[in-house]
Amino acid sequence: MSILPNHHRHHHHRAAAIGRHYRHHNHRVYAAATTPTKTRPKLEPLVINQTPLITPPKLDDPSLKSTWSHRAWVTTGCTTVLASLAASFIGSIDSHIWLEPILSGFAGYLFADLGSGVYHWGIDNYGDASTPVFGSQIEAFQGHHRWPWTITKRQFANNLHALARVVTYTVLPIDLIWHDQPVAMGFVGMASGCIMFSQQFHAWAHGTKSKLPPLVVALQDGGVLVSRSQHGDHHRPPYDNNYCIVSGVWNRVLDENKVFEALEMVVYFKFGRRPRSWSEPNSDWTEEAAAVDSPAMVN
């Protein structure tokens, strides 16, 4: 017998009936409703491609100054060149021959000028900073076309150390093998010396006459070193002539006979590569003047 009051028994029977009803129909009651979840699109990171702003080096930029490493390479380069010339001189005394070593030295001087022109033409017209081995030189020469005045601000060893390193590695084995051949040593010594110092001759070709040593001006005017006016033509449109930077003696021959134009056609038809000189000069070729002039640094 139930002891619940009547109104409680009424609610109890009603709840039991609802329970039996939901159990009979297998209904489930949830306390919370589930809403569909929206899928958010996956956002890719925003990448802004920016072309780096290329600016000329400042006049006190460390990249224009010589380091002890630069000076060491120039010292070793000069040593190997002097060793070649000394071997030629001593060999000439021992063998009593003078004309052949002198002529071979002159041939080395001519070879260096021709070689500087071919090399200069190649890196001016083909490749870029990513080119194996020559990439840094290509990038440097392109920057030189835009800011040619910077070469006059480079310190001596800074300007020559790269070529001095090449001369050391190339000429030192030759000195050790053919040191007893005065004719060969005359050619090697003069050619390697002119090649190593070609960047200094190049810098002088960008100098102001009043600031250059009188001896340098005399050698330029005499055609022994590349002149300022001749090399100045190379830095004017269409930038496709006067590539030689030792004496410049080959420039007229190469330009009048269109030697480099013929080589460009061969490269184009053989490999499909157009030289830069065929395109209209852009900002990479257009010279920008120095904002401030200061005395050239030495050392």
Number of C-alpha atoms within 10 A of each C-alpha: 3 6 7 10 8 10 8 11 13 11 11 12 11 12 12 10 12 11 12 12 12 12 11 9 8 9 10 8 7 7 6 6 6 7 6 6 6 6 6 6 6 6 6 6 6 6 6 6 6 6 6 6 6 8 9 16 14 14 20 12 11 11 13 21 19 20 15 10 12 20 18 15 22 26 16 18 28 20 15 25 27 16 19 30 26 17 23 28 19 15 21 21 12 11 10 9 14 15 11 15 22 19 14 21 23 16 16 24 24 20 20 26 25 22 19 22 22 16 12 18 21 17 20 24 19 14 17 17 14 11 13 9 9 14 14 14 17 22 17 15 15 19 20 18 21 20 20 20 19 21 22 22 23 25 20 23 24 22 25 23 25 17 19 29 18 15 23 21 13 14 20 17 12 15 21 11 10 15 20 17 18 28 25 22 29 28 27 25 27 25 24 28 24 24 26 27 20 24 21 22 22 22 21 23 26 20 18 11 13 8 11 13 10 11 9 17 21 13 14 21 14 12 14 15 23 26 25 20 12 20 20 12 15 16 20 15 13 14 19 20 24 24 29 28 30 31 26 24 18 20 21 14 12 19 15 10 11 13 11 19 17 11 11 20 15 13 14 13 10 9 9 10 15 15 20 16 19 13 9 9 14 9 9 14 22 16 17 14 13 15 9 7 10 10 9 15 15 13 11
